[in-house]
């Protein structure tokens, strides 16, 4: 269901979604009141919900929609203002699963390919997540989508999560097996089996205590970051750098919410800023965040280099710069997200002896980014989100 007070915007959003063969837009509504009534007549799996609407706005409607249908996946749609970024982040705390930063005019909505792709991918990813929670099977990728049945209120039978590898079984991994000596005297990556016989190569991590923690995330990342840090019993004794795929304004609000939830200082990284232990630095939307060393200090470096993996900020530039400056004292964590951003940078980190850990498939909204580093054999550990923060905190304390 698409909920927006603008008939033109509703039309654009509905068309974008309905053009995907795996999605059936079953109804639309022009405000929260009409959306609540629609739930009495349509079996809706996902809702794209505008914030500013007459009679009942999105934030008022959000808890009422979830009360009426607790398993519905609500994606907030808001324009790229700081006010709406703050509201969107608050909506995540109230039960929305995600947001899409909507262009400010009908013309720019219609012209934005990136917005269209993000909208479709997030609706599919979160609807898939909802089905998993309800133990409703998803068909394998490549199945022909069934034609939507009018009035059924369900995504068509061929629905599959965007950017999800085909037929990959869910696998949870603990600590790596012992090293197997190679002929050349180097340790070969260990092999561990997960659920359904899945095998992924795990490599030994660095034996040195980490001097910096770097995190990359995308779809589902804001909630994952909050849960990840909630498992720390104290502030880390190293700087923390985060690249989360977000536009400008949203990254500043994310930094603010991270500071509120952890009690640690947190802000968008500033060009030339010296990195400090126990401080969180979030890559600002629209700019890559790297580190550089000089004059006896490590500093933030922001760049306007072209997007990588269709993203700016991107995780790969951050990881590459950390490999150059910190070498084998980097601890990198890759959380839920679409695509494969972070994989090339993680390869550079492992080449210099750094340690890479990833969120497992079962707890990821989309196992794209963490799945890419995992299947490339770059990880030391692959863990459920509820364990990943605990394990990271121990590694930062020197517990291998």
C-alpha positions in Angstrom: 0.0 0.0 0.0 1.2 3.5 -0.9 0.1 6.3 1.4 0.7 9.9 0.3 -1.5 13.0 0.2 -0.3 13.9 -3.3 -2.1 12.1 -6.0 0.8 12.7 -8.4 3.3 11.2 -6.0 1.0 8.3 -5.2 0.8 7.6 -8.9 4.6 7.7 -9.4 5.3 5.5 -6.4 2.6 3.0 -7.3 3.9 2.8 -10.8 7.5 2.3 -9.8 6.5 -0.5 -7.5 3.9 -2.2 -9.8 6.4 -2.1 -12.7 8.5 -4.7 -10.7 7.1 -8.1 -11.6 7.4 -9.3 -8.0 5.3 -6.6 -6.4 1.5 -6.0 -6.4 0.3 -2.6 -5.3 -3.1 -3.5 -3.9 -4.3 -0.1 -2.9 -3.3 3.5 -2.1 -4.5 6.1 0.5 -4.2 9.8 0.8 -3.8 10.0 4.6 -3.4 7.9 7.7 -7.2 7.6 8.3 -7.7 6.1 4.9 -4.7 3.8 5.3 -6.2 2.4 8.6 -9.5 1.7 6.8 -7.7 0.0 4.0 -6.2 -2.6 6.3 -9.8 -3.8 6.9 -10.1 -4.7 3.3 -6.6 -5.6 2.0 -4.0 -8.0 3.2 -1.0 -5.7 3.0 2.6 -6.9 3.6 4.4 -3.6 3.2 3.4 0.1 3.4 5.2 3.1 2.0 4.1 5.9 4.4 4.5 9.6 3.8 5.2 11.8 6.8 3.3 15.0 6.2 -0.4 14.5 5.4 -3.7 16.2 6.4 -6.2 14.7 8.8 -3.7 12.1 10.1 0.0 12.4 9.4 2.5 9.5 9.0 3.9 9.7 12.6 0.4 9.6 14.1 -0.7 6.7 11.8 2.5 4.6 12.3 1.7 3.2 15.7 -2.0 2.7 14.8 -1.1 0.8 11.7 1.3 -1.4 13.6 -1.3 -2.0 16.4 -3.8 -3.0 13.7 -1.4 -5.2 11.9 1.8 -5.9 13.9 3.6 -7.8 11.1 3.3 -5.1 8.4 6.6 -3.7 7.2 6.4 0.2 7.1 8.9 2.2 5.1 8.7 5.9 5.7 9.0 8.2 2.7 10.2 11.7 3.4 11.9 14.6 1.6 15.6 15.3 2.2 15.2 18.0 4.9 16.9 17.8 8.3 13.5 18.0 10.0 12.3 15.0 8.1 15.5 13.1 8.6 15.0 13.5 12.4 11.4 12.3 12.1 12.4 9.4 10.0 15.0 8.3 12.5 12.4 8.6 15.3 10.0 6.5 13.2 12.5 3.7 13.2 12.4 3.8 17.0 8.6 3.6 16.9 8.5 0.5 14.7 9.0 1.6 11.1 11.6 -0.7 9.4 13.2 1.8 7.0 12.9 5.0 5.1 13.4 6.3 1.6 14.6 9.9 1.1 12.0 11.2 -1.3 13.0 13.9 -3.8 11.3 17.3 -3.0 9.2 17.8 -6.1 7.0 15.6 -8.3 9.3 16.3 -11.3 12.5 15.2 -9.4 10.7 12.1 -8.1 9.9 11.1 -11.6 13.4 11.7 -12.8 15.3 10.0 -10.0 16.4 6.6 -11.0 18.3 6.1 -7.7 15.1 6.8 -5.7 13.1 4.4 -7.8 15.6 1.6 -7.3 16.0 2.2 -3.6 12.2 2.3 -3.1 11.7 -1.0 -4.9 14.7 -2.8 -3.3 13.7 -1.8 0.2 10.1 -2.8 -0.1 11.1 -6.2 -1.4 13.8 -6.7 1.2 11.6 -5.8 4.1 8.6 -7.7 2.8 10.9 -10.8 2.5 12.0 -10.2 6.1 8.4 -10.2 7.1 7.7 -13.4 5.4 10.7 -15.0 7.1 9.3 -14.0 10.5 6.0 -15.6 9.6 7.8 -18.7 8.2 6.4 -18.1 4.8 8.7 -19.6 2.2 10.3 -17.5 -0.5 10.7 -19.0 -3.9 14.2 -19.5 -5.3 15.6 -16.8 -7.5 14.8 -17.4 -11.1 11.3 -18.7 -10.5 8.9 -17.0 -12.9 6.7 -14.5 -11.1 3.0 -15.4 -11.0 0.6 -12.8 -12.2 -0.8 -10.8 -9.3 -4.3 -11.7 -8.3 -6.5 -8.7 -8.1 -7.6 -7.9 -4.6 -5.5 -10.5 -2.9 -3.3 -7.9 -1.2 -0.2 -10.0 -1.5 3.1 -9.8 -3.4 3.1 -12.2 -6.3 4.3 -15.7 -5.8 7.6 -15.1 -7.6 8.8 -12.5 -5.1 12.5 -12.7 -4.0 14.7 -10.4 -2.0 16.7 -7.9 -4.1 20.4 -8.6 -4.3 20.1 -11.8 -2.4 22.2 -14.7 -3.7 20.3 -17.6 -5.2 19.5 -20.6 -3.0 22.0 -19.7 -0.3 21.2 -21.6 2.9 21.2 -19.7 6.2 24.5 -20.3 8.0 25.7 -19.2 11.4 29.3 -19.4 12.2 31.2 -19.2 15.5 34.9 -19.0 16.0 37.2 -20.3 13.2 38.8 -23.7 13.4 42.5 -24.0 14.1 44.9 -23.0 11.3 46.0 -25.5 8.8 49.6 -25.0 8.0 50.3 -24.6 4.2 53.4 -25.8 2.5 54.8 -22.3 2.3 54.5 -22.0 6.1 51.4 -19.7 5.9 48.1 -20.5 7.5 45.4 -21.6 5.1 41.8 -20.4 5.9 39.8 -22.8 8.0 36.7 -24.3 6.6 33.5 -24.5 8.7 30.1 -25.9 7.9 26.9 -24.1 8.6 23.3 -25.0 8.2 22.3 -27.2 5.3 26.0 -28.0 4.7 27.0 -24.5 3.6 30.8 -24.1 3.7 32.6 -20.9 4.0 36.3 -20.3 4.4 37.3 -18.5 7.6 40.8 -17.0 8.0 42.7 -16.3 11.2 42.4 -12.8 12.6 45.2 -10.6 13.7 46.9 -11.5 17.0 47.4 -7.8 17.7 45.0 -5.8 19.7 42.9 -3.5 17.5 43.7 0.2 17.4 40.5 1.2 15.4 37.1 -0.2 14.7 35.5 0.3 11.3 31.9 -0.6 10.4 30.1 -0.7 7.1 26.3 -1.0 6.7 23.4 -0.2 4.5 19.8 -1.5 4.4 18.7 -2.2 8.0 21.9 -0.6 9.2 20.5 2.0 11.6 18.7 -0.6 13.7 21.6 -3.0 13.4 24.0 -0.4 14.7 21.9 0.4 17.7 21.6 -3.2 18.6 25.3 -3.9 17.9 26.5 -1.1 20.3 23.9 -2.0 22.9 26.0 -5.2 23.6 29.1 -3.1 24.7 29.4 -2.8 28.4 31.7 0.3 28.1 32.9 2.7 25.5 35.6 1.3 23.2 39.2 2.4 23.9 39.7 3.0 20.1 38.1 5.3 17.6 35.1 4.0 15.8 34.5 4.9 12.1 31.1 4.1 10.4 30.0 4.3 6.8 26.3 3.8 6.6 24.7 4.4 3.2 22.6 7.5 3.8 22.1 10.9 2.2 23.1 14.2 3.7 21.1 15.3 6.8 20.3 11.7 7.6 23.9 10.9 8.6 24.0 13.8 11.1 20.8 12.6 12.7 22.2 9.0 12.8 25.3 10.3 14.6 23.1 12.2 17.1 21.0 9.1 17.8 24.1 6.9 18.2 25.4 9.4 20.8 22.0 9.3 22.7 21.8 5.5 22.7 25.4 4.8 23.6 26.4 7.8 25.7 29.6 8.1 23.7 30.6 11.2 21.7 29.4 10.8 18.1 29.3 13.1 15.1 29.7 13.3 11.4 33.4 13.1 10.5 34.9 16.5 9.8 37.7 17.0 7.3 41.0 17.3 9.2 39.6 16.2 12.5 41.9 14.1 14.7 40.4 10.7 15.5 40.1 10.0 19.3 39.5 6.8 21.3 35.9 6.2 22.3 34.6 8.5 19.7 32.2 7.6 16.9 32.7 9.2 13.5 29.9 8.8 10.9 30.7 9.3 7.2 28.6 12.3 6.1 26.1 11.8 3.3 27.4 12.6 -0.1 31.2 12.3 0.8 33.6 9.4 1.2 35.3 9.3 4.6 38.9 8.1 4.8 41.8 8.5 7.3 45.3 9.9 6.7 48.3 10.1 9.0 50.6 13.1 9.4 52.1 15.4 12.0 51.9 12.7 14.6 48.1 12.2 14.4 45.5 10.3 12.4 42.9 12.5 10.9 39.6 12.3 9.0 39.8 13.0 5.3 36.6 13.7 3.4 36.6 13.4 -0.4 34.3 14.1 -3.3 35.7 11.3 -5.4 33.1 9.5 -7.7 30.7 7.0 -6.1 32.0 3.5 -5.6 29.5 0.6 -5.8 26.9 3.3 -6.7 27.4 4.8 -3.2 28.9 7.9 -1.7 29.8 7.5 1.1 31.1 4.0 0.3 32.7 1.5 2.7 35.6 0.5 0.3 37.4 3.8 0.4 37.3 3.8 4.2 38.6 0.3 4.5 41.4 0.9 2.0 42.6 4.0 3.9 42.5 2.1 7.2 44.6 -0.7 5.7 47.3 1.9 4.7 47.4 3.6 8.1 46.6 0.9 10.6 47.6 -2.3 8.9 46.9 -5.4 11.0 45.5 -3.4 13.9 42.2 -2.8 12.1 39.0 -4.6 13.2 36.4 -4.2 10.5 32.7 -5.3 10.9 30.3 -5.6 7.9 26.6 -5.4 8.8 23.4 -5.9 6.9 23.1 -4.2 3.5 22.5 -4.7 -0.2 25.2 -5.0 -2.8 28.9 -5.8 -2.2 30.3 -2.5 -0.9 33.1 -3.3 1.5 34.3 -6.5 -0.2 37.3 -4.9 -2.1 38.3 -2.9 0.9 38.0 -5.9 3.2 40.3 -7.7 0.8 42.9 -5.0 1.3 42.5 -5.2 5.0 43.1 -8.9 5.1 46.1 -8.5 2.8 47.8 -6.4 5.5 46.7 -8.7 8.3 43.6 -6.9 9.5 40.6 -8.7 11.0 37.1 -8.7 9.3 33.9 -9.9 10.9 30.4 -10.1 9.4 26.8 -10.4 10.4 25.3 -13.7 9.5 22.5 -14.3 7.0 19.8 -15.2 9.4 19.9 -11.9 11.2 20.6 -9.7 8.2 17.8 -7.9 6.5 19.7 -8.4 3.3 22.8 -10.6 3.2 24.4 -8.6 0.4 27.4 -6.8 1.9 28.2 -9.2 4.7 27.5 -12.1 2.4 30.0 -10.7 -0.1 32.9 -10.6 2.4 31.8 -14.0 3.9 31.7 -15.9 0.6 34.9 -14.3 -0.5 36.7 -16.0 2.4 37.7 -12.7 4.1 36.1 -13.2 7.5 37.5 -14.4 10.8 34.0 -14.7 12.3 30.5 -14.6 11.0 28.0 -14.2 13.8 24.3 -13.4 14.6 23.9 -9.7 15.3 23.0 -10.4 19.0 26.5 -12.0 19.4 28.5 -9.8 17.1 28.7 -6.8 19.4 29.8 -8.9 22.4 32.5 -10.6 20.3 33.7 -7.2 18.9 33.9 -5.7 22.3 36.1 -8.6 23.5 38.4 -8.4 20.6 38.8 -4.7 21.3 39.9 -5.6 24.8 42.5 -8.0 23.4 40.5 -11.3 23.8 41.2 -13.2 20.6 
